[in-house]
Amino acid sequence: MNQSAPITVWITRTVKPGREPDYEQAMHEFAQRSLELNGQLGVHINRPVAGSGSRDYRVVRKFDSREALESFKVSALYREWNDIVRELTEGEPRFEELAGLESWFTPPGVTLRPLPKWKMASVTFVAVYPLTSLLPPFFGRWLFPWHPLLINLVTTGAIVAALSWVIMPLITRILRGWLHS
């Protein structure tokens, strides 16, 4: 696992009935102060949808590395925040990490919400299929004296690199409207 790759987490808390104004004030103050910690790339607060009856607040935090996330979790500021909101919320906070394929579908500056897995799978298929159809014969032709496992290693590396830095960013930008509709 790459310790220096950016990481995004969702932290969900259920606020006690009637304590929403207090929670929002405390959250605003904490969010502003927490951005001064090392490794912070941003924070966004998703409030419950009006009229839904939900009291779940989801905070989306981005960190520049796993190390920054772990430092955040043990910081005095975060411990102080947990002490403050303990009386305002029910239960413990729930953490979810965005990792793997989900990170390709997370444009910067966009309010995050879970995408349907079938949409992520469809876009991934559209990206992977041409690469797995075209690159193996290409590398096989140019590297034919090599052992097949080495050819497969080079081909797989090229596919992963193309997906990570070219194809998925391009496709998710092109299909952003459909993905997030």
C-alpha positions as CSV (number, residue, x, y, z in Angstrom):
1,M,0.0,0.0,0.0
2,N,1.4,3.4,-0.9
3,Q,1.7,5.4,2.3
4,S,2.3,8.7,0.5
5,A,-0.8,8.6,-1.8
6,P,-3.6,11.0,-1.0
7,I,-6.5,9.4,1.0
8,T,-10.1,10.4,1.5
9,V,-12.2,9.4,4.4
10,W,-15.9,9.9,5.3
11,I,-16.7,10.3,8.9
12,T,-20.3,9.9,9.8
13,R,-21.8,11.0,13.1
14,T,-25.5,10.9,14.2
15,V,-26.4,14.1,16.0
16,K,-28.8,13.9,19.0
17,P,-32.2,15.4,18.3
18,G,-32.3,19.2,18.9
19,R,-28.5,19.4,19.2
20,E,-28.0,20.1,15.5
21,P,-27.2,23.9,15.9
22,D,-24.7,23.2,18.6
23,Y,-23.1,20.5,16.5
24,E,-22.9,22.7,13.4
25,Q,-21.3,25.5,15.4
26,A,-18.7,23.2,17.0
27,M,-18.1,21.5,13.6
28,H,-17.5,24.8,11.9
29,E,-14.9,25.9,14.5
30,F,-13.2,22.5,14.4
31,A,-13.1,22.3,10.6
32,Q,-11.4,25.7,10.4
33,R,-8.8,24.9,13.1
34,S,-8.1,21.4,11.8
35,L,-7.1,22.7,8.3
36,E,-3.9,24.0,10.0
37,L,-2.7,20.5,10.7
38,N,-0.1,19.1,8.4
39,G,-1.3,17.0,5.5
40,Q,-4.8,18.4,5.2
41,L,-6.1,18.8,1.6
42,G,-9.7,19.8,2.5
43,V,-12.8,19.2,4.5
44,H,-16.5,19.2,3.4
45,I,-19.5,18.8,5.6
46,N,-22.6,17.0,4.2
47,R,-25.6,17.9,6.2
48,P,-28.7,15.7,6.4
49,V,-31.2,16.3,3.6
50,A,-33.9,18.5,4.8
51,G,-37.1,16.6,5.5
52,S,-35.4,13.2,5.4
53,G,-35.6,12.6,9.1
54,S,-31.9,11.7,9.1
55,R,-29.6,13.2,11.7
56,D,-26.4,11.9,10.1
57,Y,-23.7,14.4,9.3
58,R,-21.0,13.1,6.9
59,V,-17.7,14.9,6.9
60,V,-15.4,14.3,3.9
61,R,-11.7,14.8,4.7
62,K,-8.8,14.6,2.3
63,F,-5.3,14.0,3.5
64,D,-2.1,14.0,1.5
65,S,-1.0,10.6,2.9
66,R,-2.0,7.8,5.2
67,E,0.6,9.2,7.7
68,A,-1.3,12.5,7.7
69,L,-4.6,10.7,8.4
70,E,-3.0,8.7,11.3
71,S,-1.5,11.9,12.7
72,F,-4.9,13.6,12.5
73,K,-6.6,10.7,14.4
74,V,-4.1,11.0,17.3
75,S,-3.8,14.8,17.4
76,A,-4.7,16.7,20.5
77,L,-7.1,18.8,18.4
78,Y,-9.1,15.7,17.2
79,R,-9.2,14.2,20.7
80,E,-10.5,17.6,22.0
81,W,-13.1,17.6,19.2
82,N,-14.3,14.1,20.1
83,D,-14.7,15.1,23.8
84,I,-16.8,18.1,22.7
85,V,-19.1,16.3,20.4
86,R,-19.6,13.2,22.6
87,E,-22.5,15.0,24.3
88,L,-23.9,16.2,21.0
89,T,-23.9,12.8,19.1
90,E,-25.0,9.3,19.5
91,G,-22.5,6.5,19.4
92,E,-19.0,6.5,17.9
93,P,-18.1,8.1,14.6
94,R,-18.1,5.8,11.6
95,F,-15.0,5.9,9.3
96,E,-15.1,4.9,5.7
97,E,-12.0,5.1,3.4
98,L,-12.3,5.8,-0.3
99,A,-9.7,3.5,-1.9
100,G,-9.0,1.6,-5.1
101,L,-11.5,2.2,-7.9
102,E,-13.6,4.7,-5.8
103,S,-10.7,7.1,-5.8
104,W,-10.8,7.4,-9.7
105,F,-14.4,8.5,-9.4
106,T,-13.7,11.3,-6.9
107,P,-13.1,14.6,-8.7
108,P,-11.4,17.2,-6.6
109,G,-13.7,19.9,-5.1
110,V,-16.8,17.8,-5.6
111,T,-19.2,16.9,-2.8
112,L,-18.7,13.2,-2.4
113,R,-21.5,10.7,-2.3
114,P,-21.4,7.0,-3.1
115,L,-21.8,6.2,-6.8
116,P,-23.7,3.1,-7.9
117,K,-21.3,0.3,-8.2
118,W,-22.7,-0.7,-11.6
119,K,-21.7,2.7,-12.9
120,M,-18.2,2.4,-11.6
121,A,-17.9,-1.2,-13.0
122,S,-19.3,0.0,-16.4
123,V,-16.8,2.8,-16.7
124,T,-13.9,0.6,-15.5
125,F,-14.9,-2.0,-18.2
126,V,-14.9,0.6,-20.9
127,A,-11.4,1.7,-19.9
128,V,-9.9,-1.8,-19.3
129,Y,-11.3,-3.7,-22.2
130,P,-9.4,-1.8,-25.0
131,L,-6.2,-1.8,-23.1
132,T,-6.3,-5.6,-22.3
133,S,-7.2,-6.2,-26.0
134,L,-4.5,-4.0,-27.6
135,L,-1.5,-4.0,-25.3
136,P,-0.8,-7.7,-24.9
137,P,-0.4,-8.3,-28.6
138,F,1.6,-5.1,-29.0
139,F,4.1,-6.0,-26.2
140,G,4.1,-9.6,-27.2
141,R,5.3,-8.7,-30.7
142,W,8.0,-6.3,-29.5
143,L,9.2,-8.4,-26.6
144,F,8.7,-11.9,-28.1
145,P,12.2,-13.1,-27.1
146,W,11.4,-12.5,-23.4
147,H,9.8,-15.0,-21.1
148,P,6.0,-14.8,-21.2
149,L,5.8,-13.9,-17.5
150,L,8.1,-10.9,-18.1
151,I,6.0,-9.8,-21.1
152,N,2.9,-10.1,-18.9
153,L,4.6,-8.1,-16.1
154,V,5.5,-5.2,-18.6
155,T,2.0,-5.4,-20.1
156,T,0.2,-5.3,-16.7
157,G,2.4,-2.4,-15.6
158,A,1.6,-0.5,-18.7
159,I,-2.2,-1.1,-18.3
160,V,-2.2,0.0,-14.7
161,A,-0.1,3.1,-15.5
162,A,-2.4,4.0,-18.4
163,L,-5.5,3.5,-16.3
164,S,-4.2,5.5,-13.3
165,W,-2.7,8.5,-15.0
166,V,-4.4,8.8,-18.4
167,I,-7.5,6.7,-19.2
168,M,-9.5,6.8,-15.9
169,P,-9.0,10.5,-15.3
170,L,-10.0,11.3,-18.9
171,I,-13.1,9.0,-18.9
172,T,-14.3,10.1,-15.5
173,R,-14.0,13.7,-16.6
174,I,-15.9,13.1,-19.9
175,L,-18.6,11.1,-18.1
176,R,-18.8,13.2,-15.0
177,G,-22.4,14.3,-15.7
178,W,-23.6,10.8,-16.1
179,L,-21.6,9.4,-13.2
180,H,-22.9,12.0,-10.7
181,S,-26.4,12.3,-12.0
